[in-house]
């Protein structure tokens, strides 16, 4: 009986760990070498640029390069409160990515190169978008931070 109880306790410890808060994951992404200085977007700008009422998110971080006229870098992570909104969020972010690609292709080849690997990804009820030269390093940090409690494999979203 004691052995069964111990096994149950041990099994529960390895089961559902909590994912890191998105703000903590974002802080880890900022430590990636060569990441430009970033600034978190205020809610009003998130609504203006993406059309979101931020009340649909449990947690979120929308950040852009501190000098957006020089750098196209963007980090967006959003934990959607109601899974019914995931498609809307994904589509809006995909539209945003498409517009950044179109603009930078014509006016900023250096920034256009940053969009080459960029995609909107869904992992559980989280949606994220990364636009930066350090895409792969940033993505690994985000995946690691989310995977603590998100057993679903991330999926790329295409419009």
N, C-alpha and C positions, 0 to 999 in steps of 0.2 A: 504494500500500500504506500509506504514512504517513497519507494522508487518511482511509482507511477506519479505521485504528487510532484516529485522533483523534476521528472520529465515534462510534465505539464507546464511547470514554471519556466523551465529552460526553453521550451518550444514557444511560449508566449513572448519571451524576450527577443527571439530572433525573427518574429513575425512582422508586425507592422510598425516599424520605426517611423518617426515623424520626419517629413521632408524639412529641409532648412527653410526659414522664412525667405521670401523672394528678395527682401532688402539685404539679407546676409549673402545670398548668392550673388547679387549685383556687386556688393562690396568686394567679393572674391574676384569677380570678372575684372573689376577696375585695377587689380594688381597684376594683370597680364602685362608682360613686357611690351612696350611700344603702344599701349592703349592710349589714345588721346584723352585729354581732360574732358570729362563728361559732366553734363548737368541734367538733373531730373526735371522733367516737364511738369509745369503746374496743371492742375485739373482742367482749367479753362483751355489751355493749349491742346491737351489730349482730346477734349471735346471738339475743338475747332479743326484739328488736323485729321482725326480718325472718326469723329462722329459718335464717340462713345459717351454715355452717361457712366461715369466711373462707379456708380452705385451697383453696376452689374458684376463688379469684381470683389472677391474676398480680399485679395491682395493684388498689388500691381506695382510695377516699376516701368516707367516710360522715360528713357533718357536718350539724349542726343549729344553729339560733340558740342563742347562749350563754344566752338567756333564753327557753326553749321555752314557758314559761307565758304569755309576752307575744307572741312572734313564732313563726309556723308555718314559717319559712324552713328549707328543707332542700336540700342539694346532695349528690347521690349519683352517683358515677362508679365503675364496676367493669369491669375488663378480665377477662373470664371465661377461665379457662385451657382449658377443654374446651367447645367450641361446643354440645355436647349439653346443657349446663346453662343456656344462654341463655333458653330458654322458662321454666324454673323461676324464674330470677332476675327476668325481666320480669314474670311473673305475681305474684310476691311483692311487687315494687315497685308494681305496679298496684293490688293489694289494699291496700297501705299508703296509696297516694294516695287511693283511694276512702274509706278510713276517716278520713283527714284532712279530706277534703271534707265527709263526713257530720257529723263533730264540729264543724268550724268553721262550717258552715252554721247550726247551731243556737245555737252559743255565742259565735262571734266573726266577725261579718260582715266586719270589716276583714281578718282572716286568710283568710276564705273567698274574698275577691276575689283573693288571691294564687294561689289554685289554679285560677283560670279558664283560664289558658293552659298549666298544668302537664300533662305527659304523660310516659309512660315511652318512651324512644327507644333504638333499637338501631342502632349504627353498627359494622359488622364484628363483632368479638367484644367490643365495649364496650357497656354498658348504662348509661344515665344518667337521672336524675330531677332536675328543678329545681322548687322551690317558692319563689318570691320575687316581690316587686313588680318586680324588675329582671330578669325572666325572659328577655326578648329579648336584652339585653346579655350576660347570663351564657351563654345558649345559643350566641350567636355566638362567644364565647371558647372554649367547649368544642368546637364544630364545627371551628373553625380549628385548635385544638390536636390534635384527633384526625385531621383530614383529611390531615395530612402523610403518613400511611401507610395510611389507611383509604379505599380507592377506592370502597367501597360507600356509597351515599347513605344518610343516617340514615332510619330508618323508625319511625313511631309505632306503639306497641303498644297494642292495646285488648283488654280482657278480654272 
